[in-house]
Amino acid sequence: MRINGWQRLWLLASILWAVVILALAGVLQSGGGQTVPSVTTALFLTRLWIVPLAAVYGFGLGLAWVRRGFQDELQ
């Protein structure tokens, strides 16, 4: 299976966003001295990572669907 350029861009953005979220989590934990995050913190960070990525990916799929509809109409 090959991925196209948009999917590669989304994959790169998701990795970079994960790095940002993990860096923020590390900064927030270093001040408090807690080494292992609580379950609620881990769940919050996971949601903070996945929700924007899923929204952007879904928006891209929606745009592609609308674009295909206009292309079919023109042919």
N, C-alpha and C positions, 0 to 999 in steps of 0.2 A: 504494500500500500504506500503510495506516495502522497505527500501533503503539498498543497499549493502554497503560494507566497503569503496569502492572508493567514492561513493556518500556522505557518512558521512565525509570522509576526505575533499572532496571539500566543503561541507557545513561548516565545521570547519574553513577551510582556508578562505572562503569568509567572515565569521564573524570576524576572526582575521584581515583580510585585511581592513574591514570596520572600525574596532577600530583604526588601524594605520592611515587610511585616516582622520578619524574624529579627532584624536589626532593632526595630522599635521595641520588640519584646525584650531583647537583651538590655537595652538602655533602661527600660522601665524596671526590670528586675535588679539591675546593678545597684540602683539607689536604695532598694529595700532590703537587700541581702538575701532574698529568697532564691535558692538555686534551682529548685524544681517547681515549675508553675502548677497552680491548682487546676483542677479539671475545668472549672468555669472559665479560667483565663485561657486555657488551651482551646476550649470550644469557641470562645469569643474571637480568638486570633484566627481560627479556622474559618469562621463565618466572615471575618473581616477580609480574608484572603479570597474565599470562593465566591461570595455574592457579587462583587464587582466584576470578576472574570466571567461568571456565568451570564451576567447582564450584558456585557460587551459582546460575548460570543452569540448570545441569542439575538441581539440587535443586528449583528452582522448577518446572521442567517435570515432574519426578516428582510433586511435590505436586499440580499441576494434573491430571495423569493419574489419580492416586488419587481426587481429588475428583470427576472426571467419572465414574469407575467407581461411586462411591456414589450420584451423582445418577441414573445410568441404572438402578440397582438400585431406587431409590425410586419411579420412575415406572412 
